[in-house]
């Protein structure tokens, strides 16, 4: 029986680690891969797209109309016409510069929406979907003044709080949620009874779950309460459904409280529950690097230029030092 849990405010969000942190409880976001623009999947296999053409679902997502998955559903539902003809396949090839694309009878704006990026401190009690079949509140209600249609990157379940990235940059979102990217996500977890070193080693090396062995994780004990329960910090790079909760349950330490402290190096620092902020240019650059496969610890760093070492002295300063040395040796 799990009892005597301390309040989750007993530990405040820690300082942002140098690039490489955190995990996210539920991965599968609305930004699903559509196979790119190079091919159109069909019963007969893949058919190359004509030059200058793009898949209509991707064009809708890029214009900020909806996430890719929602855009595909809109097309399949008969809500999209191209040059006066209703289409039904999300991979229908279109030229966004030449074709007249209408969604629900409205002309699609040809100029893509300006890309925006926000970090939200998601509270418990909110879902990350846009339309919840059970009528539960959406995190999108917490961003009423955002001047663009944004979507969550990945998901946090309704009982989990913490860092949630939202953007209308569908391509970046897809890359960040793709399993091959390995985005670091750091969590603060309260569990029943502090795990011993052998259990911590299991969590770090990989735990056998019903959907496979987990990837290596970083785990450390932050605090043990008077009743013997533990506050743990864990960093994972996968996005499986309820991953962190399932990992601790498998090793016999069920989770009582779970907060994502950071996502892809973006920290909660400075935010209260329900608050959000726009990302800085440096943070956006870090995300773009991580999405491109740059290790999180190196993301955002300037490349090229002078190699590490002594800086090249300015010419005037060097001449002055040399003249002084000559006068001293006379």
C-alpha positions as CSV (number, residue, x, y, z in Angstrom):
1,X,0.0,0.0,0.0
2,X,1.4,3.4,-1.0
3,X,0.8,6.1,1.6
4,X,2.3,9.1,3.2
5,X,3.2,10.8,-0.1
6,X,4.7,14.2,0.3
7,X,3.5,17.2,-1.8
8,X,5.1,17.4,-5.2
9,X,6.1,21.0,-4.5
10,X,8.7,19.8,-1.9
11,X,11.2,19.8,-4.7
12,X,11.2,22.7,-7.1
13,X,12.3,22.3,-10.8
14,X,16.1,22.0,-10.8
15,X,18.5,24.1,-12.8
16,X,18.6,23.5,-16.5
17,X,21.3,21.0,-17.3
18,X,23.7,21.6,-20.1
19,X,22.1,20.3,-23.3
20,X,20.9,16.8,-22.5
21,X,17.9,16.1,-20.2
22,X,14.5,14.5,-19.8
23,X,11.8,12.1,-21.2
24,X,8.2,12.3,-22.2
25,X,5.5,10.0,-20.9
26,X,3.5,9.7,-24.1
27,X,5.2,10.0,-27.4
28,X,2.9,9.6,-30.4
29,X,1.8,13.1,-31.2
30,X,-0.3,14.4,-34.0
31,X,2.7,15.1,-36.1
32,X,3.0,11.8,-38.0
33,X,5.3,11.2,-41.0
34,X,3.6,11.2,-44.3
35,X,6.6,9.7,-46.1
36,X,7.9,13.0,-47.4
37,X,7.2,14.7,-50.7
38,X,9.1,12.2,-52.8
39,X,6.4,9.5,-53.0
40,X,2.7,8.9,-52.8
41,X,1.8,5.6,-51.1
42,X,-1.0,3.6,-52.8
43,X,-2.2,0.1,-53.4
44,X,0.3,-0.4,-56.2
45,X,3.2,0.9,-54.1
46,X,5.0,4.2,-54.2
47,X,4.5,6.5,-57.2
48,X,7.0,9.4,-57.6
49,X,5.4,12.9,-57.5
50,X,5.7,15.2,-60.5
51,X,8.3,17.9,-60.1
52,X,7.0,20.9,-58.1
53,X,4.1,18.9,-56.6
54,X,3.6,18.2,-52.9
55,X,1.2,16.0,-50.9
56,X,-1.9,17.9,-50.1
57,X,-2.0,16.9,-46.5
58,X,1.6,18.2,-46.0
59,X,0.6,21.5,-47.7
60,X,-2.3,21.9,-45.3
61,X,-0.1,21.2,-42.3
62,X,2.6,23.6,-43.5
63,X,0.0,26.3,-43.9
64,X,-1.0,25.9,-40.2
65,X,-4.5,24.5,-41.0
66,X,-4.0,21.4,-38.9
67,X,-1.4,18.8,-37.8
68,X,-0.6,16.3,-40.5
69,X,-2.8,13.6,-39.1
70,X,-5.7,16.0,-38.8
71,X,-5.1,17.2,-42.3
72,X,-5.2,13.6,-43.6
73,X,-8.5,13.1,-41.9
74,X,-9.9,16.4,-43.4
75,X,-9.0,15.2,-46.9
76,X,-10.4,11.7,-46.3
77,X,-13.6,13.3,-45.0
78,X,-14.2,15.2,-48.2
79,X,-13.5,18.6,-46.8
80,X,-10.8,19.6,-49.3
81,X,-11.2,20.5,-53.0
82,X,-8.4,21.2,-55.6
83,X,-9.3,23.3,-58.6
84,X,-13.0,22.6,-58.0
85,X,-12.7,18.8,-57.6
86,X,-13.2,17.1,-54.2
87,X,-10.3,14.8,-53.4
88,X,-10.2,11.9,-51.0
89,X,-6.5,10.8,-50.8
90,X,-4.1,12.7,-48.4
91,X,-1.3,12.0,-50.8
92,X,-3.0,13.8,-53.7
93,X,-0.3,15.8,-55.5
94,X,-0.8,19.6,-55.7
95,X,1.2,22.6,-56.6
96,X,0.6,25.1,-53.7
97,X,1.6,28.0,-56.0
98,X,-0.7,27.2,-58.9
99,X,-3.6,25.0,-57.7
100,X,-6.7,26.5,-56.0
101,X,-7.0,24.6,-52.7
102,X,-10.2,25.1,-50.6
103,X,-10.8,23.7,-47.1
104,X,-14.4,23.7,-46.0
105,X,-15.1,26.1,-48.9
106,X,-12.4,28.6,-47.8
107,X,-9.3,29.3,-50.0
108,X,-6.1,28.1,-48.5
109,X,-3.6,31.0,-47.8
110,X,-0.7,30.3,-50.1
111,X,1.8,32.0,-47.8
112,X,2.7,29.6,-44.9
113,X,2.1,30.9,-41.4
114,X,5.0,32.3,-39.6
115,X,6.6,29.6,-37.5
116,X,6.1,30.1,-33.7
117,X,7.4,28.0,-30.8
118,X,6.1,28.0,-27.2
119,X,7.0,26.2,-24.0
120,X,4.1,25.4,-21.7
121,X,4.1,24.3,-18.1
122,X,1.3,21.8,-18.4
123,X,-0.7,21.3,-15.2
124,X,-2.4,18.0,-14.3
125,X,-6.0,17.6,-15.4
126,X,-5.4,18.7,-19.0
127,X,-5.1,16.5,-22.1
128,X,-2.8,17.3,-25.0
129,X,-5.2,16.6,-27.8
130,X,-7.3,19.3,-29.5
131,X,-10.6,17.5,-29.3
132,X,-11.1,15.1,-26.5
133,X,-13.9,12.6,-26.9
134,X,-14.6,12.6,-23.2
135,X,-14.8,16.4,-23.1
136,X,-11.8,16.9,-20.9
137,X,-10.0,20.3,-20.9
138,X,-7.2,20.7,-23.5
139,X,-3.9,22.4,-23.0
140,X,-4.7,24.6,-25.9
141,X,-7.1,26.4,-23.7
142,X,-4.1,27.7,-21.8
143,X,-2.8,29.6,-24.8
144,X,-5.7,31.8,-25.8
145,X,-3.5,34.7,-27.1
146,X,-1.2,32.7,-29.4
147,X,-1.6,34.2,-32.9
148,X,-1.3,30.9,-34.8
149,X,-2.7,27.4,-34.7
150,X,-0.2,25.4,-32.7
151,X,0.0,21.7,-31.8
152,X,1.7,19.9,-29.0
153,X,4.9,18.1,-29.8
154,X,4.4,14.6,-28.3
155,X,2.0,14.1,-25.4
156,X,1.9,14.2,-21.6
157,X,-1.0,12.2,-20.1
158,X,-3.7,13.9,-18.0
159,X,-2.1,13.0,-14.7
160,X,1.4,14.2,-15.7
161,X,2.6,17.8,-15.6
162,X,5.6,19.6,-16.9
163,X,7.4,20.9,-20.0
164,X,5.4,20.7,-23.2
165,X,6.5,22.2,-26.5
166,X,3.9,23.6,-28.9
167,X,4.5,24.9,-32.5
168,X,3.0,25.2,-35.9
169,X,6.3,23.9,-37.4
170,X,5.1,20.5,-38.4
171,X,8.4,19.3,-39.9
172,X,10.4,20.2,-36.8
173,X,7.7,18.5,-34.6
174,X,7.8,15.3,-36.7
175,X,11.6,15.1,-36.4
176,X,11.6,15.7,-32.7
177,X,9.1,12.9,-32.1
178,X,10.7,10.5,-34.5
179,X,12.3,7.5,-32.5
180,X,15.6,7.9,-34.4
181,X,16.1,11.4,-33.1
182,X,16.4,10.3,-29.4
183,X,15.3,13.6,-27.9
184,X,16.4,13.7,-24.2
185,X,13.5,14.3,-21.7
186,X,14.1,14.7,-18.0
187,X,11.6,13.8,-15.3
188,X,11.2,14.4,-11.6
189,X,9.5,11.3,-10.2
190,X,8.2,10.4,-6.8
191,X,8.0,6.6,-6.2
192,X,7.1,4.2,-3.5
193,X,10.2,3.4,-1.5
194,X,13.6,4.6,-2.8
195,X,15.1,2.1,-5.2
196,X,18.4,0.4,-4.2
197,X,21.5,0.5,-6.4
198,X,20.6,-2.7,-8.2
199,X,17.2,-1.4,-9.2
200,X,18.8,1.9,-10.4
201,X,21.2,-0.1,-12.5
202,X,18.3,-2.0,-14.1
203,X,16.6,1.3,-15.0
204,X,19.7,2.6,-16.5
205,X,20.6,-0.4,-18.6
206,X,17.1,-1.3,-19.8
207,X,13.8,-2.7,-18.4
208,X,11.9,-5.5,-20.1
209,X,8.4,-4.2,-20.9
210,X,5.6,-5.7,-22.9
211,X,6.6,-3.7,-26.0
212,X,10.3,-4.3,-25.7
213,X,13.4,-3.4,-23.7
214,X,13.8,0.2,-22.8
215,X,16.8,2.2,-24.1
216,X,19.5,3.2,-21.6
217,X,18.5,6.0,-19.2
218,X,20.2,8.3,-16.7
219,X,18.9,7.8,-13.2
220,X,19.8,9.3,-9.8
221,X,18.2,9.6,-6.4
222,X,17.6,13.1,-5.3
223,X,16.0,12.6,-1.9
224,X,14.5,10.0,0.4
225,X,11.5,11.1,2.6
226,X,11.1,10.3,6.2
227,X,8.7,7.4,5.3
228,X,11.3,5.9,2.9
229,X,9.7,7.0,-0.4
230,X,12.0,8.4,-3.0
231,X,12.4,11.4,-5.3
232,X,14.1,10.3,-8.5
233,X,15.4,12.1,-11.5
234,X,15.4,10.1,-14.8
235,X,16.4,11.1,-18.3
236,X,15.1,9.0,-21.2
237,X,15.3,9.3,-25.0
238,X,12.3,7.3,-26.0
239,X,8.7,8.4,-26.3
240,X,6.6,5.3,-25.6
241,X,3.2,5.6,-24.0
242,X,3.5,6.1,-20.2
243,X,7.1,4.9,-20.4
244,X,8.4,6.3,-17.1
245,X,5.4,5.0,-15.1
246,X,5.7,1.6,-16.6
247,X,9.5,1.4,-16.0
248,X,9.1,2.1,-12.3
249,X,6.1,-0.2,-12.0
250,X,8.1,-3.0,-13.6
251,X,10.9,-2.7,-11.0
252,X,8.5,-2.6,-8.1
253,X,8.4,1.2,-7.3
254,X,5.1,2.6,-8.6
255,X,5.0,6.3,-9.4
256,X,2.9,8.7,-7.3
257,X,3.9,12.0,-8.9
258,X,5.5,12.7,-12.3
259,X,6.7,16.0,-13.7
260,X,8.7,16.5,-16.9
261,X,11.4,19.0,-16.0
262,X,12.7,19.6,-19.5
263,X,12.2,18.5,-23.1
264,X,15.1,18.7,-25.6
265,X,17.0,21.0,-23.2
266,X,14.0,23.3,-22.7
267,X,13.6,23.8,-19.0
268,X,10.6,24.8,-16.8
269,X,12.7,27.4,-15.0
270,X,10.8,30.6,-14.6
271,X,7.3,29.2,-15.4
272,X,4.4,28.4,-13.0
273,X,1.8,25.8,-13.7
274,X,-0.4,26.9,-16.7
275,X,2.1,29.6,-17.8
276,X,3.8,29.6,-21.2
277,X,6.5,31.6,-23.0
278,X,7.8,32.0,-26.5
279,X,11.2,30.4,-27.2
280,X,14.3,32.5,-27.7
281,X,16.2,32.4,-31.0
282,X,19.0,30.4,-29.3
283,X,16.5,27.8,-28.0
284,X,14.9,27.5,-31.5
285,X,18.4,27.0,-33.0
286,X,19.0,24.2,-30.4
287,X,15.8,22.5,-31.3
288,X,16.6,22.6,-35.0
289,X,20.1,21.1,-34.3
290,X,18.6,18.3,-32.2
291,X,16.0,17.6,-34.8
292,X,18.8,17.4,-37.4
293,X,20.6,14.8,-35.3
294,X,23.1,16.9,-33.5
295,X,23.7,15.5,-29.9
296,X,21.8,17.6,-27.4
297,X,25.0,18.5,-25.5
298,X,26.4,20.2,-28.7
299,X,23.2,21.7,-30.0
300,X,23.1,25.4,-30.6
301,X,26.8,25.8,-30.6
302,X,28.4,28.0,-33.3
303,X,30.3,25.9,-35.8
304,X,33.3,26.8,-37.8
305,X,35.6,29.7,-37.1
306,X,38.7,29.6,-35.0
307,X,39.6,26.3,-33.3
308,X,39.8,26.3,-29.5
309,X,43.1,27.7,-28.2
310,X,44.7,31.1,-27.8
311,X,42.9,33.9,-29.5
312,X,44.7,35.7,-32.3
313,X,46.1,39.0,-31.0
314,X,45.1,42.2,-32.6
315,X,47.7,43.7,-34.8
316,X,48.0,47.0,-33.0
317,X,48.3,45.4,-29.6
318,X,51.0,43.0,-30.9
319,X,53.0,45.8,-32.5
320,X,52.9,47.7,-29.2
321,X,54.2,44.7,-27.2
322,X,57.0,44.1,-29.7
323,X,58.1,47.7,-29.6
324,X,58.2,47.6,-25.8
325,X,60.3,44.4,-25.9
326,X,62.8,46.0,-28.3
327,X,63.3,49.1,-26.1
328,X,63.8,46.9,-23.1
329,X,66.6,44.9,-24.8
330,X,68.6,48.0,-26.0
